[in-house]
Amino acid sequence: MIRASKLKGIGLVDIDRAEKIGEVGEVFIDPEARQVAGFGVRRGQSFLGGDEMLLLPASAVRAIGPDAITVGGPAVGTPNETCVK
């Protein structure tokens, strides 16, 4: 088992496009199910200076490794989707 705090800052790689989509900025936990519900993915600086944040459901995760989390499927979306700021 991996602690949620250890996932912050780790890179996320979209295996369908073979590219890094960002880093884990937040980990959202479902307290009733006692499992990860999703991730807030930091995607660099926004126009206003803060980090852009993409919300990614846990269902998009394919594997968690020591250096990256691989994700895939339609839940990952496209690089041009609107991000939460």
C-alpha positions in Angstrom: 0.0 0.0 0.0 1.2 3.5 -0.9 0.4 6.5 1.2 -1.4 9.4 -0.6 1.3 11.8 0.6 4.0 9.8 -1.3 2.0 10.3 -4.6 2.2 14.1 -4.6 4.7 15.4 -7.1 4.9 12.1 -9.0 4.6 12.3 -12.8 1.5 11.1 -14.7 2.0 9.5 -18.2 -0.8 9.0 -20.7 0.0 5.6 -22.2 -2.4 6.2 -25.1 -0.5 9.2 -26.3 2.9 8.3 -24.8 3.4 11.6 -23.1 3.6 13.2 -19.7 0.4 15.0 -18.8 1.5 16.6 -15.5 2.3 15.8 -11.9 0.0 14.8 -9.0 -0.8 18.0 -7.1 -3.7 16.6 -5.0 -5.0 13.2 -4.0 -8.7 13.0 -3.4 -9.9 10.2 -1.1 -13.3 8.6 -0.9 -13.6 8.2 2.9 -16.5 5.7 2.8 -14.8 3.4 0.3 -11.4 4.1 1.9 -9.7 4.4 -1.5 -8.4 7.1 -3.9 -11.3 8.7 -5.8 -9.1 10.8 -8.1 -6.2 13.1 -8.6 -5.6 16.8 -9.2 -3.0 17.0 -11.9 -0.7 20.0 -12.1 -0.1 21.0 -15.7 2.3 23.9 -15.3 1.7 27.6 -15.1 -1.6 29.1 -16.2 -2.1 32.5 -17.9 -2.7 34.1 -14.5 0.4 32.7 -12.9 -0.9 29.8 -10.8 -0.7 26.1 -11.6 -3.4 24.7 -13.9 -5.2 21.7 -12.4 -6.8 18.9 -14.3 -9.2 16.6 -12.4 -8.5 12.9 -13.2 -10.7 10.0 -11.8 -8.9 7.1 -10.2 -10.5 4.9 -12.9 -8.0 6.3 -15.4 -5.1 4.8 -13.5 -3.4 1.8 -15.2 -0.4 1.4 -12.9 1.5 3.1 -10.1 5.2 2.8 -10.2 8.1 4.3 -8.2 8.7 7.1 -10.7 5.3 7.6 -12.5 1.7 6.8 -12.6 0.4 5.6 -16.0 -3.1 6.6 -17.0 -5.2 5.9 -20.1 -8.7 5.8 -21.5 -11.3 8.4 -22.3 -11.3 9.8 -18.7 -7.8 11.3 -19.5 -9.3 13.7 -22.1 -7.3 15.9 -24.4 -4.4 18.3 -23.8 -6.6 21.3 -24.7 -9.4 20.6 -22.1 -10.3 23.3 -19.7 -8.5 23.0 -16.4 -9.6 24.0 -12.9 -7.7 27.0 -11.5 
